């Protein structure tokens, strides 16, 4: 809340300009009073201060923030003041984790088919042990299935991640491979005909193909919208920072419909390092708070903060420019003694002219 109450940079600029405009309008009124008397001076001073401070200046900072915060409220997010807006702006990379792309409850095991004479409970126990060791977002699914069958638990002796292809492990002296069908085939595992399933996890034990776990994905509109929002921002690069073999380039394109050229996909070793990376606490600047799982809340907070900064700065600049032009117009009319042109109708017309760009910039955050 301390960060939220801090006055924004553009607002400080407008405050300084307002003081300067007040002093300048007093000077213009004094000049008019010298020429036409006290009544003319007061009327000219009133017109000068109205022309120097366009009416929409009063909402040039509050309205974009209100519009954005009202939109972020639907995603359970809130910006941490102007400090968070500045921290989320500029050139940046956004790491994408398992929880971002596959939030809880969005993936289910749709079916299991065994292709081996091994005990099914042993196969599921091995698969659960490997998934748990990998830290994948699919681990809770396998753990729930394993607990429902009351199977024996196993300990992984050795574990190896093959990046976006699969996992390898040694359990009870037996080698276990888990991953996509293409991964098992590249590792020399014979696959029976008709085993291909879209979006599935395959497992082989001691070079013998044993089982396929078919997966079903729920509605992921929030994740898709968040990815499109991040990919549509200049100088903002989503980075795939997960070792989950399901989350590869083809999955992102087919499931979310995004242009994967906008997403940085590091090598398997780099993805493993990024997945384990944690920023130093002293380098952390709070940008936003979000209460919902998935990517949408964080993504729209980041893109919204960047749009808010543009709207705030541009709104301050356009209103200062309008004030300078309005004050100069009054001065030009005052010097030759044409203060009779400073009528309420003319001043209203001037305010309406500058209200058009002013209101346009306050709308900048509505669809960010």
Secondary structure, DSSP 8 states (H G I E B T S, - for coil): -TTTTS--HHHHHHHHHHHHHHHHHHHHHHHHHHHH-HHHHHHHHHHHHHHHS-GGGGGTTHHHHHHHHHHHHTTTEEE-HHHHHHHHSSSEEEEE-HHHHS-TTSEEEEEEEE-SSS-HHHHHHHHHHHHHHHT-TTHHHHHHHHHHHT------SEEEE-TTSEEEEEETTEEEEEE-HHHHHHTT----TT---SSEEEEEETTEEEEEEEEEE---HHHHHHHHHHHTSTTEEEEE----TTSSHHHHHHHH---GGGEEE--HHHHHHHHH----GGG----EEE-SSSSHHHHHHHHHHHHHHHHHHHHHHHHHHHHHHHHHHHHHHHHTT-GGG--HHHHHHHHHHHHHHHHHHHTTTTT-
